[in-house]
Amino acid sequence: MSGKTPVLLVPVLAAALVLCAAAGLMIGPVDLSVSQVMSGLFGQGEENIAIIIQELRVPRVAIGILAGATLGVSGAALQGLLRNPLADPGVIGVSASAGLGAVVAISFGLVSVFPMALQLLAMAGGLCATAVLLYLAARDASILPLILAGIGISSLAAAIMALVMNFAPNPLALQDMVMWLMGSLQNRTFDDLMLTLPFVLVGWGLLLGTGRGLDATSLGEETAITLGINMKLLRLRIILGAALSVGAVVAVCGTVGFVGLVIPHFLRPLVGYAPGRLLLPSALGGAILLLLADMITRLPFGNQQLQLGVVTSLIGAPLFLHIIYKTREAMR
């Protein structure tokens, strides 16, 4: 854990995030200038431009920031807690459980009856997984049962999802399930933002306050206990914080992979490999990556559109392989 966080790291990431958010408001099927965006934000200028900015692009960018930051900080916290650089938000099973809730809502046609049924059932699935994990975290003193429970929950949710999709009522419903699971920020509204925001903020509050505990845990659990860290409380905070926030963003955005895995890897050397100092930079870096990926989905590809989860995988997988290669080279 040698080294210190570069003084300019957080400000540089914050400035980059502001630039990405501004670009996200400008880029789309209708490209807008800076002056048009500013006028649209304050309801001035042409009415159709104001509608595009206020009702379509602002919620899309805001949800992208929330989702990316959530995946980044959750990945950093889970990697620090589990002391495993391969850990990411998917390891706790909440993403798969939220996906199952959404697939069930589409399969049974609940969205046509109640527009927010998909998001609410997805969130309910994530909360069910959270309850199981919290029960185990409160009872057991070791990390291994949590990892095994997360793998079990993910596998069970994936199996039930496959079963539901196998018995899809029609091809259109199956297509909707597949497209939702690929992730997207398209057509998200302020209702989606308001549904997600409370859970995300609570999750962030729990995760961002665990820095000291994660730094101590990197020295070993016994050492952390001697330093006054309550390991059971630390596990509860990280599991609950990650589960609440990740479940909320998956309920709105669908499944988006690799953000919580790659971003902490990329930023870890810049913070002296201290897990506590990695949390805030990972949140900013995750938001930047997701906004960039979302802008790529807006590029024209014939009659088709790239899904967000596909883009993050195409970006994240090569970066992850490169990081592994550089890590192996450094260890020789």
Residue pairs with C-beta under 8 A, 6 or more apart in sequence:
1 215
1 218
1 272
1 273
1 274
2 272
2 273
3 271
3 272
3 273
3 274
4 272
4 277
5 270
5 271
5 272
5 274
5 277
5 281
6 270
6 271
9 267
9 270
9 271
9 281
10 280
10 281
10 284
13 281
13 284
13 285
13 288
14 284
16 284
16 288
17 65
17 284
17 287
17 288
17 291
20 287
20 288
20 291
20 292
20 295
21 61
21 65
21 291
22 34
22 37
23 291
23 295
24 57
24 60
24 61
24 64
24 291
24 294
24 295
25 32
25 37
25 41
25 53
25 57
25 58
25 61
26 32
26 33
26 34
26 37
27 295
27 298
28 52
28 56
28 57
28 298
29 298
30 49
30 52
32 40
32 49
32 52
32 53
36 45
36 46
36 49
37 53
39 45
39 46
39 49
39 50
40 49
40 50
40 52
40 53
40 54
41 53
41 54
41 58
43 50
43 54
44 50
55 189
55 190
56 187
59 188
59 189
59 190
59 192
59 193
60 185
60 186
60 188
60 294
61 291
62 193
63 185
63 188
63 192
63 193
63 196
63 249
63 252
63 253
64 185
64 287
64 290
64 291
64 294
65 287
65 290
65 291
66 193
66 196
66 197
66 200
66 249
66 287
67 185
67 249
67 252
67 253
67 256
67 290
68 259
68 286
68 287
68 288
68 289
68 290
68 291
69 204
69 283
69 284
69 286
69 287
70 200
70 203
70 204
70 245
70 246
70 248
70 249
70 283
70 286
71 88
71 89
71 246
71 249
71 256
71 259
71 260
71 263
71 286
71 290
72 259
72 260
72 263
72 264
72 282
72 283
72 284
72 285
72 286
72 287
72 289
73 204
73 207
73 208
73 245
73 279
73 280
73 282
73 283
73 286
74 88
74 89
74 203
74 207
74 241
74 242
74 245
74 246
74 260
75 87
75 88
75 89
75 259
75 260
75 261
75 263
75 264
75 282
75 286
76 260
76 263
76 264
76 275
76 278
76 279
76 282
76 283
77 207
77 210
77 214
77 238
77 241
77 242
77 275
77 279
78 87
78 88
78 89
78 91
78 92
78 238
78 242
78 260
79 85
79 86
79 87
79 88
79 264
79 275
80 210
80 214
80 217
80 218
80 275
80 276
80 278
81 87
81 143
81 210
81 214
81 217
81 234
81 235
81 238
82 91
82 143
82 146
82 147
83 143
83 217
83 218
85 264
85 265
86 261
87 261
88 257
88 258
88 260
88 261
89 95
89 242
89 246
89 260
90 96
90 154
90 257
90 260
91 147
91 150
91 151
91 154
92 129
92 133
92 146
92 150
92 153
92 239
92 242
92 243
92 246
93 129
93 133
93 149
93 150
93 151
93 152
93 153
93 154
93 157
94 126
94 129
94 130
94 133
94 153
94 242
94 243
94 246
94 247
94 250
95 126
95 154
95 246
95 247
95 250
95 255
96 129
96 153
96 154
96 157
96 158
96 161
97 125
97 126
97 128
97 129
97 153
97 154
97 157
97 247
98 122
98 123
98 125
98 126
98 129
98 246
98 247
98 250
98 251
99 122
99 125
99 157
99 161
99 181
99 250
99 254
99 255
100 125
100 157
100 160
100 161
100 164
101 121
101 122
101 123
101 124
101 125
101 126
101 251
102 118
102 119
102 121
102 122
102 125
102 177
102 180
102 181
102 251
102 254
103 161
103 164
103 165
103 177
103 180
103 181
104 110
104 121
104 125
104 164
105 111
105 117
105 118
105 120
105 121
105 122
106 118
106 173
106 176
106 177
106 180
107 164
107 165
107 167
107 168
107 169
107 173
107 177
109 169
109 173
110 117
110 118
110 121
111 117
111 118
114 120
116 191
116 195
118 180
118 251
119 192
119 195
119 251
119 252
120 195
120 251
122 247
122 250
122 251
122 252
123 195
123 199
123 247
123 248
123 251
125 157
125 247
126 243
126 244
126 246
126 247
126 248
126 250
126 251
127 243
127 244
127 247
129 153
129 157
129 243
129 247
130 239
130 240
130 243
130 244
130 247
132 149
132 153
133 146
133 149
133 150
133 153
133 239
133 243
134 236
134 239
134 240
134 243
136 145
136 146
136 149
137 146
137 232
137 235
137 236
137 239
138 232
138 236
140 146
141 231
141 232
143 235
146 235
146 239
161 181
164 177
165 174
165 177
165 178
168 174
168 177
179 307
180 254
181 254
181 255
181 309
182 254
182 255
182 307
182 308
182 309
182 310
183 253
183 254
183 255
183 256
183 307
183 308
183 309
183 310
183 312
184 253
184 254
184 297
184 307
184 308
184 309
185 253
185 294
185 297
185 308
186 297
186 305
188 252
188 253
192 252
193 252
195 248
195 251
195 252
196 248
196 249
196 251
196 252
199 244
199 245
199 247
199 248
200 244
200 245
200 248
200 249
202 241
202 244
202 245
203 240
203 241
203 242
203 243
203 244
203 245
203 246
203 248
204 241
204 245
204 283
205 241
206 237
206 238
206 240
206 241
206 244
207 237
207 238
207 241
207 242
207 245
207 279
208 279
208 280
208 283
209 237
210 234
210 237
210 238
210 241
210 276
210 279
211 275
211 276
211 277
211 279
212 229
212 276
213 224
213 229
213 234
213 276
214 234
214 275
214 276
214 279
215 274
215 275
215 276
215 277
216 223
216 224
216 227
216 229
217 224
217 229
217 231
217 234
217 275
218 274
218 275
219 227
221 231
224 231
224 234
225 231
249 256
250 256
253 308
254 307
254 308
254 309
255 309
256 290
256 308
256 309
256 312
257 309
257 312
257 313
257 316
258 312
258 313
258 315
258 316
258 317
258 319
258 320
259 286
259 289
259 290
259 312
259 316
260 286
261 316
261 320
262 289
262 315
262 316
262 319
262 320
262 323
263 282
263 285
263 286
263 289
264 278
264 282
265 319
265 320
265 323
266 285
266 319
266 323
267 278
267 281
267 282
267 285
268 278
270 281
271 277
271 278
271 281
289 312
289 315
289 316
290 308
290 312
292 315
293 308
293 311
293 312
293 315
294 308
294 311
296 306
296 311
297 305
297 306
297 307
297 308
297 311
299 306
